[in-house]
């Protein structure tokens, strides 16, 4: 049995194929195609077409979706089923992505960071709004770009410190 000496192992590792660098054109193509995917996803979501919106979430075993620091979904199917189950409670939805930043990392991999604002009208006509930030890793699959890992954080309203201590004491 042949023994590999550390120097020989280093030579094998050093000869491994380098990580591919992205050309300017490839980076631009990734940004453009991910932006198209985000727009299509947003439009499906706003149209309450949750079956279509769900197709943008990966079902890879590494899928994870967090909300406010808590793991909420472990598959694209799970997040899609949740959207579909909640659909009857919505009269209207409007999510806006605010200045999404798309960063290509490697062929078929990018990170998206964006602020968002969302307005929800329930079936009784009550409207609420909230805002926050989303960060996502997207990967290119045979059927297009998919969300693989994501995190949504809501902006929490600040307490009005000017009112602190005022009012009736008990």
Buried (B, 14 or more C-beta within 10 A) or exposed (E): EEEEEEEEEEEEEEEEEEEEEBEEEBBEEBBEBBBEBBEBBBEBBBEBBBEBBBBBBBBBEEBBBBBEEEEBBBBBEBBBBBBBEEEEEBBEBBBEBEEBEBEBBEEEBBBBBBBBBBBBBEEEEEEEEEEBBBBBBBBBEEEBBBBBBBBBEEEEEEEEEEEEEEEEEE
